Amino acid sequence: MNKLILRGSFAAIGLWAATFMITGLQFDSGSTLLIAGLLLGCANAFLRPLLVLLTLPLAILSLGLFVLVINAALVGFVAWLLPGMHVTGFWAALGSAMIVSLVSWIGGRFAPRTS
């Protein structure tokens, strides 16, 4: 449970950073941003492995770049679920997904390891 909350926190920080760098990403309020981070953390924990497994041949053919498309689709999915989150298109979702992935990777490197 703590790991899921930590993933959601890193996703929320990444989404917050992405709002400053990506013009097509907006949130109506701070609470919407936190909920979006938690939803994206849950989607990355549960849906992403299944989607990567289902699209494994595409990921292999594209040398792993198709995983970025999956991440963008998850950002779009969370925006579709959450009324206060607005993503204008695929490129905004892709840029946001890249920033969230980078922030989550950096955060995961500094987070304490739990067994």
VOSE-379323 format. One line per 3 residues: number of its first residue (from 1); their letters; for each residue z, x, y of N, C-alpha, C, O. Coordinates in steps of 0.2 Angstrom, whole numbers, padded with zeros to 4 digits. Example, Ala and Ser with C-alpha at 12.3 -4.5 7.8 and 13.67 -1.06 7.14 Angstrom:
2
1	as	0039,0066,-0028,0039,0062,-0022,0039,0066,-0016,0042,0071,-0017 | 0035,0064,-0011,0036,0068,-0005,0039,0064,0000,0040,0067,0006
***
This chain:
115
1	mnk	0000,0004,-0006,0000,0000,0000,0000,0004,0006,-0004,0003,0011 | 0004,0010,0006,0004,0014,0012,-0003,0018,0013,-0005,0019,0019 | -0006,0019,0008,-0012,0022,0008,-0018,0018,0011,-0022,0020,0015
4	lil	-0017,0011,0010,-0022,0006,0013,-0020,0005,0020,-0025,0005,0024 | -0014,0005,0022,-0012,0005,0029,-0015,0011,0033,-0017,0011,0038 | -0014,0017,0030,-0016,0023,0033,-0024,0023,0034,-0027,0025,0039
7	rgs	-0028,0021,0029,-0035,0020,0029,-0037,0015,0035,-0041,0017,0039 | -0033,0010,0035,-0035,0005,0041,-0033,0008,0047,-0037,0006,0052 | -0028,0012,0048,-0026,0015,0054,-0032,0020,0056,-0033,0020,0062
10	faa	-0034,0024,0052,-0039,0029,0053,-0046,0025,0055,-0049,0027,0060 | -0047,0020,0052,-0053,0016,0054,-0052,0013,0061,-0057,0013,0064 | -0046,0010,0062,-0045,0008,0069,-0046,0013,0074,-0049,0012,0080
13	igl	-0044,0019,0073,-0044,0024,0078,-0052,0026,0079,-0054,0027,0084 | -0055,0026,0073,-0062,0028,0073,-0066,0022,0077,-0071,0024,0081 | -0065,0016,0076,-0068,0011,0080,-0066,0011,0087,-0071,0010,0091
16	waa	-0060,0013,0089,-0058,0014,0096,-0062,0019,0099,-0065,0018,0104 | -0063,0025,0095,-0067,0030,0098,-0074,0028,0099,-0078,0030,0103 | -0077,0025,0094,-0084,0023,0094,-0085,0018,0100,-0091,0018,0102
19	tfm	-0081,0014,0102,-0082,0010,0108,-0084,0014,0114,-0087,0011,0118 | -0081,0020,0115,-0083,0024,0120,-0090,0027,0120,-0093,0029,0125 | -0092,0028,0114,-0098,0032,0112,-0104,0028,0111,-0110,0030,0112
22	itg	-0103,0022,0108,-0108,0018,0106,-0109,0012,0110,-0104,0008,0111 | -0114,0011,0114,-0115,0005,0118,-0115,-0002,0115,-0114,-0007,0118 | -0117,-0002,0109,-0118,-0009,0105,-0112,-0011,0102,-0112,-0016,0098
25	lqf	-0106,-0008,0103,-0100,-0010,0099,-0095,-0012,0104,-0093,-0008,0109 | -0092,-0018,0104,-0087,-0021,0108,-0082,-0025,0104,-0083,-0028,0099 | -0076,-0025,0107,-0071,-0029,0105,-0068,-0033,0110,-0067,-0031,0116
28	dsg	-0066,-0039,0109,-0063,-0044,0114,-0056,-0042,0116,-0054,-0043,0122 | -0052,-0039,0111,-0045,-0038,0113,-0043,-0032,0108,-0047,-0030,0103 | -0037,-0029,0110,-0035,-0024,0106,-0032,-0026,0099,-0033,-0022,0094
31	stl	-0030,-0032,0099,-0028,-0035,0092,-0034,-0036,0088,-0034,-0035,0082 | -0040,-0038,0090,-0046,-0038,0086,-0048,-0031,0084,-0050,-0031,0078 | -0047,-0026,0088,-0048,-0019,0086,-0044,-0017,0080,-0046,-0014,0075
34	lia	-0038,-0019,0080,-0033,-0017,0075,-0035,-0021,0068,-0034,-0018,0063 | -0036,-0027,0069,-0038,-0031,0063,-0045,-0029,0060,-0045,-0028,0054 | -0049,-0027,0064,-0056,-0024,0062,-0055,-0018,0058,-0058,-0016,0053
37	gll	-0050,-0013,0061,-0048,-0007,0057,-0046,-0009,0051,-0047,-0005,0046 | -0041,-0013,0050,-0038,-0015,0044,-0043,-0018,0039,-0043,-0016,0033 | -0048,-0022,0041,-0053,-0025,0037,-0058,-0020,0035,-0060,-0020,0029
40	lgc	-0060,-0015,0039,-0064,-0010,0038,-0061,-0005,0033,-0064,-0003,0028 | -0055,-0004,0033,-0051,0000,0029,-0051,-0003,0022,-0052,0000,0017 | -0050,-0009,0021,-0050,-0013,0015,-0057,-0013,0012,-0058,-0012,0006
43	ana	-0062,-0014,0016,-0069,-0014,0014,-0071,-0008,0011,-0074,-0007,0006 | -0069,-0002,0014,-0070,0004,0012,-0066,0006,0006,-0069,0010,0002 | -0061,0003,0005,-0057,0005,-0001,-0059,0001,-0007,-0059,0003,-0013
46	flr	-0061,-0006,-0006,-0063,-0010,-0012,-0071,-0011,-0013,-0073,-0011,-0018 | -0074,-0012,-0007,-0081,-0014,-0008,-0086,-0008,-0008,-0091,-0008,-0012 | -0084,-0003,-0004,-0088,0003,-0004,-0090,0006,-0011,-0095,0008,-0012
49	pll	-0084,0008,-0015,-0086,0011,-0021,-0091,0006,-0026,-0095,0009,-0029 | -0090,0000,-0026,-0094,-0004,-0029,-0101,-0004,-0027,-0106,-0004,-0031 | -0102,-0004,-0020,-0109,-0004,-0017,-0112,0003,-0019,-0118,0003,-0020
52	vll	-0108,0008,-0018,-0111,0015,-0020,-0113,0015,-0027,-0118,0018,-0029 | -0109,0012,-0031,-0111,0012,-0039,-0118,0008,-0040,-0122,0010,-0044 | -0118,0003,-0037,-0124,-0002,-0037,-0130,0001,-0035,-0136,0000,-0037
55	tlp	-0130,0005,-0029,-0135,0008,-0026,-0136,0016,-0028,-0139,0020,-0024 | -0133,0018,-0033,-0133,0025,-0035,-0140,0028,-0035,-0141,0034,-0033 | -0145,0025,-0038,-0152,0028,-0038,-0154,0029,-0031,-0157,0034,-0030
58	lai	-0153,0025,-0027,-0156,0026,-0020,-0152,0031,-0016,-0155,0035,-0013 | -0145,0032,-0018,-0141,0037,-0015,-0144,0044,-0018,-0144,0049,-0014 | -0145,0044,-0024,-0148,0050,-0027,-0155,0052,-0024,-0156,0058,-0022
61	lsl	-0159,0047,-0024,-0166,0049,-0021,-0166,0051,-0014,-0170,0055,-0011 | -0161,0048,-0010,-0160,0050,-0003,-0156,0056,-0002,-0154,0057,0004 | -0153,0059,-0007,-0149,0065,-0007,-0142,0063,-0003,-0139,0067,0001
64	glf	-0140,0057,-0004,-0134,0054,-0002,-0134,0051,0005,-0129,0048,0007 | -0140,0051,0008,-0140,0048,0015,-0140,0040,0015,-0138,0037,0020 | -0141,0037,0009,-0141,0030,0009,-0134,0028,0009,-0132,0022,0011
67	vlv	-0129,0032,0008,-0122,0030,0009,-0120,0028,0016,-0116,0024,0018 | -0124,0032,0021,-0123,0030,0028,-0125,0023,0029,-0122,0019,0033 | -0130,0021,0026,-0133,0014,0026,-0127,0009,0024,-0126,0004,0027
70	ina	-0124,0011,0018,-0119,0007,0016,-0113,0006,0021,-0110,0001,0022 | -0111,0012,0024,-0106,0012,0029,-0108,0007,0035,-0104,0004,0037 | -0114,0008,0037,-0116,0003,0042,-0116,-0004,0040,-0114,-0008,0044
73	alv	-0118,-0005,0034,-0118,-0012,0032,-0111,-0015,0032,-0109,-0021,0033 | -0106,-0011,0030,-0099,-0013,0030,-0096,-0014,0037,-0092,-0019,0038 | -0098,-0010,0042,-0097,-0011,0049,-0099,-0018,0051,-0096,-0022,0054
76	gfv	-0106,-0019,0049,-0109,-0026,0051,-0106,-0032,0047,-0105,-0037,0050 | -0103,-0030,0041,-0100,-0036,0038,-0093,-0038,0041,-0092,-0043,0042 | -0090,-0032,0043,-0083,-0034,0046,-0084,-0037,0053,-0081,-0042,0055
79	awl	-0090,-0035,0057,-0091,-0039,0063,-0093,-0046,0062,-0092,-0050,0066 | -0097,-0047,0056,-0099,-0054,0054,-0092,-0058,0053,-0092,-0064,0054 | -0087,-0055,0049,-0081,-0059,0048,-0077,-0060,0054,-0074,-0065,0054
82	lpg	-0077,-0055,0058,-0072,-0056,0064,-0075,-0058,0070,-0080,-0055,0073 | -0073,-0064,0073,-0076,-0067,0079,-0076,-0062,0085,-0080,-0063,0089 | -0071,-0058,0086,-0070,-0054,0092,-0073,-0048,0092,-0073,-0044,0097
85	mhv	-0077,-0046,0087,-0080,-0039,0086,-0088,-0041,0087,-0091,-0045,0083 | -0091,-0037,0091,-0098,-0038,0092,-0102,-0031,0091,-0100,-0026,0094 | -0107,-0031,0086,-0111,-0025,0085,-0118,-0028,0086,-0120,-0033,0083
88	tgf	-0122,-0024,0091,-0128,-0027,0093,-0134,-0026,0088,-0139,-0030,0088 | -0134,-0021,0083,-0139,-0020,0079,-0137,-0015,0074,-0132,-0012,0073 | -0142,-0013,0070,-0142,-0008,0064,-0140,-0001,0067,-0135,0002,0064
91	waa	-0143,0001,0073,-0141,0008,0075,-0134,0008,0078,-0131,0014,0077 | -0132,0003,0081,-0125,0003,0084,-0120,0003,0078,-0115,0007,0078 | -0122,-0001,0072,-0118,0000,0066,-0118,0006,0063,-0113,0009,0061
94	lgs	-0124,0009,0063,-0124,0016,0060,-0120,0021,0064,-0117,0025,0061 | -0121,0021,0070,-0117,0026,0074,-0110,0025,0074,-0106,0030,0073 | -0108,0019,0074,-0101,0017,0073,-0098,0019,0066,-0092,0022,0066
97	ami	-0102,0018,0061,-0100,0020,0054,-0099,0028,0054,-0095,0030,0050 | -0104,0031,0057,-0103,0039,0057,-0097,0041,0060,-0094,0046,0058 | -0095,0038,0066,-0089,0040,0070,-0083,0038,0066,-0078,0042,0065
100	vsl	-0083,0032,0063,-0077,0030,0059,-0076,0035,0053,-0071,0037,0051 | -0082,0037,0050,-0081,0041,0044,-0079,0048,0046,-0075,0051,0042 | -0081,0051,0052,-0079,0057,0054,-0071,0057,0056,-0068,0062,0054
103	vsw	-0069,0052,0059,-0062,0051,0061,-0058,0050,0055,-0052,0053,0054 | -0060,0046,0050,-0056,0045,0044,-0056,0052,0040,-0051,0053,0037 | -0061,0056,0039,-0061,0062,0036,-0056,0067,0039,-0052,0070,0035
106	igg	-0057,0067,0046,-0052,0072,0049,-0045,0070,0048,-0040,0074,0047 | -0044,0063,0049,-0037,0060,0048,-0034,0061,0041,-0028,0063,0040 | -0039,0061,0036,-0037,0062,0029,-0035,0069,0027,-0031,0070,0023
109	rfa	-0038,0074,0031,-0036,0081,0030,-0029,0082,0033,-0026,0087,0030 | -0027,0079,0038,-0021,0080,0041,-0015,0076,0038,-0009,0077,0040 | -0017,0070,0034,-0012,0066,0032,-0008,0069,0026,-0011,0073,0022
112	prt	-0002,0067,0026,0002,0070,0020,0000,0067,0013,-0002,0061,0013 | 0000,0071,0008,-0002,0069,0002,0003,0066,-0002,0009,0068,-0002 | 0002,0060,-0005,0007,0056,-0008,0004,0056,-0016,-0002,0055,-0017
115	s	0009,0055,-0020,0007,0055,-0027,0006,0048,-0029,0005,0046,-0035
***
